[in-house]
């Protein structure tokens, strides 16, 4: 950035400025080149791009999305810096579904009124300064470096040099962040030159191709080269909440929210927690104990159900075997029970030395099992080639095969094929 460009960028002179008047320097028409509104790009929305003598609109860069808003009554849907110039991509009225009224054609020399989406800008300022504070705490207190930053619509992320999430003690990190928010430290901006960049202990290397380097300081704590917009004091962040950690490409990705986002998230989470506590019949502090108690009871019920299902399956298999010819394949059809019950039936039949086919209509699943000593060819080798013919998915091994289907008719056709194949081997 050069000194002349700085004078044109009102968002640097005053990031709280929401409106301004400007003069159009140039206009170009064409298809929308839109990063801020992907739906517009996909639908081929026509746009024009406008170059102004001054602007309050921040262009996309440094992990921060662009501002949106209006030039007069035309919607600005994207802002990009191209070859050192800030171009404003403006949606043309008359697009299908556009709420905009017809507008006299813009032309160079026109004086226009600029108005940004302030809530979007303030959100971006809080997220970006929040990232600086989070990165500063990780760097200064734990020696963990920030590798990259992305400001999303629901949450933001930084990728950091830690190799394992356990390296980040979240309660301690958030406590240190809260201290900085509480002390309401100044967030200062330096321009080098005229200031000497060597005077600052930079957290990351400055760009080498800029005539003027902008350094953002959290007073006396962190200095970082940055072209984004920021709040003026840490207290304006209101809150920062680390949402989760995950391993990512050999490092750790940190998900977080700052400012009004974090406040809304914490408020919504608290309301949901109250509802959960009420449904469980406990206070908020008793939720986890109550949940663990319920999970224990569910596990006990599942064990009892499994035992009961096995007893039932053994009885059903014995009854079916007693009513079938010695080498007949036993068939079981379940209208409501799931695939697990079908599997227990097939297993019980195999333990009696019988080949079995069990079908769960509710799950559209077939289970086929034969005794290990039955002398059959491998079920998988025999049935897998037929599976694709009937649109099924599944597999198995020598004595067990399981497959699911998208329709009952395909399931029935495959079951008949499997029955005939087993019957032929039994003859």
C-alpha positions in Angstrom: 0.0 0.0 0.0 1.2 3.5 -0.8 0.5 6.8 1.0 -1.8 8.0 -1.8 -3.9 4.8 -1.5 -4.2 5.3 2.2 -5.8 8.7 1.7 -8.5 7.1 -0.5 -9.4 4.4 2.0 -11.7 5.9 4.6 -12.1 2.6 6.3 -8.5 2.9 7.5 -8.9 6.5 8.6 -12.1 5.7 10.6 -13.3 2.1 10.6 -16.5 3.2 12.4 -17.5 5.4 9.4 -20.7 4.0 7.9 -21.5 6.5 5.1 -19.7 8.9 2.8 -20.0 10.7 -0.5 -17.6 9.9 -3.4 -17.1 10.6 -7.0 -17.1 7.9 -9.7 -13.7 7.6 -11.5 -14.5 4.7 -13.8 -17.2 2.1 -14.6 -16.9 -1.3 -16.3 -19.8 -3.6 -17.2 -19.8 -7.4 -17.2 -20.7 -10.6 -15.4 -20.5 -10.5 -11.6 -17.2 -11.5 -10.1 -18.6 -12.2 -6.7 -17.0 -13.7 -3.7 -19.4 -12.2 -1.2 -22.5 -13.6 -2.8 -21.9 -17.1 -4.3 -25.5 -17.5 -5.3 -25.3 -14.4 -7.5 -22.2 -15.7 -9.2 -23.8 -19.1 -9.8 -26.9 -17.6 -11.3 -24.9 -15.4 -13.7 -26.1 -12.1 -12.2 -25.0 -9.2 -14.3 -23.1 -6.4 -12.6 -21.0 -3.4 -13.1 -17.8 -2.5 -11.3 -17.3 0.9 -10.0 -14.0 2.7 -9.1 -14.4 5.7 -6.7 -12.1 8.5 -5.7 -12.6 7.5 -2.0 -14.4 4.6 -0.3 -15.7 3.3 3.0 -16.0 -0.2 1.6 -13.3 -2.7 2.7 -12.1 -5.0 0.0 -11.6 -8.8 0.6 -8.2 -9.6 1.9 -6.1 -11.0 4.7 -8.7 -13.5 5.7 -11.4 -10.9 6.0 -14.4 -10.9 3.7 -15.4 -7.7 1.8 -18.0 -5.1 2.9 -21.4 -5.0 1.2 -23.9 -2.2 1.2 -25.1 0.4 -1.3 -23.9 3.0 -3.8 -26.9 5.3 -3.9 -29.7 2.7 -4.1 -27.6 0.1 -6.0 -26.5 -2.9 -4.0 -22.8 -3.5 -3.6 -22.3 -7.3 -3.6 -18.5 -7.6 -3.6 -15.5 -5.4 -3.2 -12.1 -6.5 -4.6 -8.7 -4.8 -4.8 -7.3 -5.3 -8.3 -3.9 -4.0 -9.3 -4.0 -1.6 -6.4 -7.5 -0.2 -7.2 -10.6 -1.0 -5.1 -13.4 -2.0 -7.4 -17.0 -2.2 -6.2 -19.2 -4.8 -7.9 -22.7 -3.5 -8.0 -25.8 -5.5 -8.8 -27.7 -4.1 -11.7 -31.5 -3.5 -11.2 -33.8 -5.5 -13.4 -32.2 -8.9 -12.5 -34.9 -11.5 -11.9 -36.0 -11.3 -8.3 -34.1 -8.1 -7.7 -35.9 -5.7 -5.3 -34.1 -2.7 -6.7 -35.9 0.0 -8.6 -34.7 1.1 -12.1 -31.8 3.4 -11.8 -30.3 6.1 -14.1 -27.1 4.9 -15.6 -24.0 5.7 -13.5 -21.2 7.5 -15.3 -17.7 8.8 -14.4 -17.9 12.2 -12.6 -21.2 11.4 -10.8 -21.3 12.1 -7.1 -22.8 9.2 -5.2 -23.6 8.3 -1.7 -21.9 5.2 -0.1 -23.5 3.2 2.7 -22.0 0.0 4.1 -23.8 -2.9 5.9 -22.7 -1.7 9.3 -23.6 -4.9 11.2 -21.5 -6.9 8.8 -18.6 -4.5 9.2 -18.8 -4.5 13.0 -19.0 -8.3 13.0 -15.9 -8.5 10.9 -14.0 -6.0 13.1 -14.9 -8.0 16.2 -13.9 -11.3 14.6 -10.6 -10.0 13.2 -9.5 -8.2 16.4 -10.7 -11.3 18.3 -8.3 -13.4 16.1 -5.4 -11.1 16.9 -6.0 -11.4 20.7 -6.5 -15.2 20.5 -3.3 -15.5 18.4 -1.4 -13.2 20.7 -2.3 -15.2 23.8 -1.3 -18.5 22.1 2.0 -16.9 20.9 3.0 -15.0 24.0 1.9 -17.5 26.6 2.3 -20.9 25.0 4.7 -20.4 22.0 2.0 -21.6 19.6 2.2 -19.8 16.2 -0.8 -18.9 14.1 -0.4 -20.2 10.5 -3.6 -19.0 8.8 -6.9 -17.3 9.5 -10.4 -17.6 8.0 -13.3 -15.4 8.9 -16.5 -17.4 8.2 -20.2 -16.5 8.4 -20.9 -18.5 11.5 -17.5 -19.1 13.1 -13.9 -18.2 12.4 -10.8 -20.5 12.4 -7.1 -20.2 12.9 -4.7 -23.0 12.1 -1.9 -23.1 14.7 1.5 -24.8 15.0 0.4 -27.2 17.8 0.4 -30.9 16.7 -2.2 -32.1 19.2 -5.4 -30.4 20.6 -4.3 -31.4 24.1 -1.5 -28.8 23.8 -4.1 -26.0 24.1 -5.4 -25.7 27.7 -8.7 -24.1 26.8 -9.8 -22.9 30.3 -6.5 -21.1 30.8 -6.5 -19.6 27.3 -10.0 -18.3 27.6 -9.3 -16.9 31.1 -6.3 -14.9 29.7 -8.4 -13.6 26.9 -11.2 -12.5 29.3 -8.6 -10.6 31.3 -7.6 -8.7 28.2 -11.2 -7.9 27.3 -11.8 -6.8 30.9 -8.9 -4.4 31.0 -10.2 -2.7 27.8 -6.7 -2.2 26.3 -6.3 0.1 23.3 -6.0 -1.4 19.8 -3.6 0.9 18.0 -2.7 1.2 14.3 0.8 2.2 13.1 1.9 3.0 9.6 5.5 2.3 8.7 6.8 4.7 7.4 6.6 7.2 8.9 7.0 5.0 11.9 10.0 2.6 12.1 8.8 -1.0 11.7 12.0 -2.2 13.5 10.6 -0.6 16.7 7.9 -3.3 16.9 8.2 -6.9 18.0 6.2 -8.4 15.1 4.3 -11.7 15.6 4.7 -12.5 11.9 6.8 -11.3 9.1 5.7 -8.2 7.2 5.0 -8.2 3.5 8.0 -7.3 1.4 6.1 -5.7 -1.6 4.4 -2.9 0.3 5.6 0.7 0.4 3.6 1.4 3.6 3.1 -1.5 6.1 0.2 -1.3 8.5 0.9 -2.7 12.0 -2.0 -3.4 14.4 -1.0 -3.4 18.1 -2.9 -4.7 21.2 -1.4 -2.1 23.5 2.0 -3.3 24.8 1.2 -7.0 24.0 1.0 -7.8 20.4 2.1 -6.3 17.1 1.0 -7.8 13.8 1.2 -6.6 10.2 -2.4 -6.4 9.0 -4.6 -4.7 6.5 -8.0 -5.5 8.1 -10.4 -3.4 10.1 -10.4 -3.5 13.9 -12.2 -2.3 17.0 -10.5 0.5 19.0 -10.4 -1.3 22.4 -10.4 -4.9 23.5 -13.5 -4.2 25.6 -15.4 -3.7 22.4 -14.9 -7.4 21.6 -17.4 -8.2 24.4 -16.5 -11.9 24.4 -14.5 -14.6 22.7 -15.5 -18.3 22.8 -13.3 -21.1 21.6 -15.8 -23.6 20.1 -13.7 -26.6 19.3 -10.3 -28.0 18.3 -9.4 -30.5 15.6 -6.3 -32.0 14.0 -5.9 -30.6 10.6 -3.0 -31.3 8.1 -0.5 -32.1 10.9 -1.5 -29.1 13.0 -4.5 -28.0 15.0 -7.5 -25.9 13.7 -9.2 -23.7 16.3 -12.8 -22.7 15.8 -14.0 -19.6 17.6 -16.5 -16.8 17.7 -16.1 -13.2 19.0 -18.2 -10.2 19.7 -21.9 -10.3 19.2 -21.6 -13.7 17.6 -20.1 -15.1 20.8 -22.8 -13.4 22.9 -25.6 -14.8 20.8 -24.0 -18.2 20.8 -23.6 -18.3 24.6 -27.2 -17.0 25.1 -28.7 -19.5 22.7 -26.7 -22.3 24.3 -27.8 -21.3 27.8 -31.5 -21.3 26.7 -31.1 -24.8 25.2 -29.4 -26.0 28.3 -32.3 -24.7 30.4 -34.8 -26.6 28.2 -32.7 -29.8 28.4 -32.4 -29.5 32.2 -36.2 -29.0 32.5 -36.9 -32.1 30.3 -34.5 -34.2 32.4 -36.1 -32.9 35.6 -32.9 -31.5 37.1 -31.1 -28.2 37.5 -28.5 -27.1 34.9 -25.7 -28.3 37.2 -27.3 -31.8 37.3 -27.5 -32.4 33.5 -24.4 -34.5 33.1 -25.1 -36.7 36.1 -28.6 -37.3 34.9 -27.5 -38.0 31.3 -24.9 -40.6 32.5 -27.5 -42.2 34.7 -29.9 -42.5 31.7 -27.2 -43.8 29.4 -26.4 -46.5 32.0 -30.0 -47.6 32.1 -30.2 -47.6 28.3 -27.1 -49.8 28.1 -28.7 -52.2 30.7 -31.9 -52.3 28.7 -30.1 -52.9 25.5 -28.3 -55.9 27.0 -31.5 -57.3 28.3 -33.2 -56.8 24.9 -30.3 -58.5 23.2 -30.6 -61.5 25.5 -34.3 -61.7 25.0 -33.9 -61.4 21.2 -31.4 -64.3 21.3 -33.8 -66.5 23.3 -36.7 -65.6 21.0 -34.5 -66.3 17.9 -33.4 -69.7 19.2 -37.1 -70.7 19.9 -38.2 -69.5 16.4 -35.3 -71.4 14.7 -36.1 -74.6 16.5 -39.7 -74.4 15.5 -38.9 -73.6 11.9 -36.4 -76.5 11.7 -38.9 -78.9 13.2 -41.4 -78.0 10.5 -39.0 -78.1 7.5 -37.5 -80.9 5.5 -33.9 -81.9 6.6 -32.1 -80.0 3.9 -34.6 -77.3 3.4 -33.4 -73.7 3.6 -35.1 -72.0 6.6 -36.8 -68.7 5.7 -37.8 -65.9 8.1 -39.7 -62.8 7.2 -40.0 -59.9 9.7 -42.5 -57.1 9.0 -41.6 -54.8 11.8 -38.4 -56.0 13.5 -35.1 -54.6 12.3 -32.0 -56.2 10.7 -30.4 -57.1 14.1 -33.4 -59.4 14.9 -33.0 -60.9 11.4 -29.4 -61.5 12.0 -30.1 -63.3 15.3 -32.6 -65.6 13.6 -30.1 -66.5 10.9 -27.4 -67.1 13.5 -29.7 -69.4 15.6 -30.6 -71.4 12.5 -26.9 -71.9 11.6 -26.2 -73.1 15.1 -28.8 -75.8 14.5 -26.9 -76.8 11.4 -29.3 -75.2 9.0 -28.9 -72.7 6.2 -31.2 -69.7 6.7 -32.5 -66.6 5.0 -33.9 -63.9 7.2 -35.5 -60.7 5.8 -36.3 -57.5 7.6 -38.8 -55.6 5.6 -38.6 -52.4 7.7 -34.9 -52.2 7.0 -35.1 -53.7 3.5 -32.2 -56.0 4.5 -31.5 -59.7 4.0 -29.3 -61.8 6.2 -28.1 -65.2 4.9 -26.1 -67.6 7.0 -25.0 -71.2 6.8 -23.3 -73.6 9.2 -19.5 -73.3 9.2 -19.3 -77.1 8.5 -22.1 -77.1 5.9 -19.7 -77.5 2.9 -21.2 -74.7 1.0 -19.1 -72.5 -1.3 -18.3 -69.1 0.0 -21.6 -67.1 0.3 -19.8 -63.9 -0.6 -18.3 -65.5 -3.7 -21.6 -66.9 -4.7 -23.9 -63.9 -4.0 -21.8 -60.8 -4.4 -21.8 -60.9 -8.2 -25.6 -61.0 -8.2 -26.0 -58.1 -5.9 -25.4 -55.3 -8.4 -28.0 -56.8 -10.7 -30.7 -56.1 -8.1 -29.4 -52.7 -7.0 -28.3 -53.9 -3.6 -25.3 -53.1 -1.4 -23.5 -55.4 1.0 -21.1 -58.2 1.4 -19.9 -60.9 3.7 -17.7 -64.0 4.0 -17.8 -67.8 3.6 -20.7 -68.4 5.9 -22.4 -65.0 6.3 -23.9 -62.5 3.8 -25.8 -59.3 4.4 -27.3 -56.8 1.9 -29.7 -53.9 1.8 -31.9 -52.7 -1.0 -33.8 -49.5 -2.0 -37.1 -51.3 -2.6 -38.9 -54.4 -1.3 -39.3 -55.7 -4.8 -35.6 -55.8 -5.4 -35.1 -57.4 -2.0 -37.7 -60.1 -2.8 -36.1 -60.9 -6.2 -32.6 -61.2 -4.7 -34.0 -63.4 -1.9 -35.5 -65.8 -4.4 -32.2 -65.9 -6.3 -30.3 -66.6 -3.1 -32.8 -69.3 -2.0 -32.5 -71.1 -5.3 -28.7 -71.0 -5.2 -28.6 -72.4 -1.7 -31.2 -75.0 -2.5 -29.1 -76.2 -5.5 -26.0 -76.6 -3.3 -28.0 -78.6 -0.8 -29.3 -81.1 -3.2 
